[in-house]
Amino acid sequence: MNTFASSQIVAAGSTAFLFTGVGIVIVAVLLGTFWFGSRRAARKPTPPREPQPRSDSWQTPDASQTSSKRSDPETGA
């Protein structure tokens, strides 16, 4: 009788069952975090529809603000 070979078959079957169980748990956790994240995103307030002042990231500062902050290199002022 070769009990070593039969014990390897049983061990391989239990290992496959373990990996299947771990895989199912990982998939359940990923689905749960996706569900939780989508619920949190749905609760966020929507941004206002009307344009906000200086909302464009490429907007330059107003001329009145820059002229008082910059000094003229020729006059030294």
Buried (B, 14 or more C-beta within 10 A) or exposed (E): EEEEEEEEEEEEEEEEEEEEEEEEEEEEEEEEEEEEEEEEEEEEEEEEEEEEEEEEEEEEEEEEEEEEEEEEEEEEE
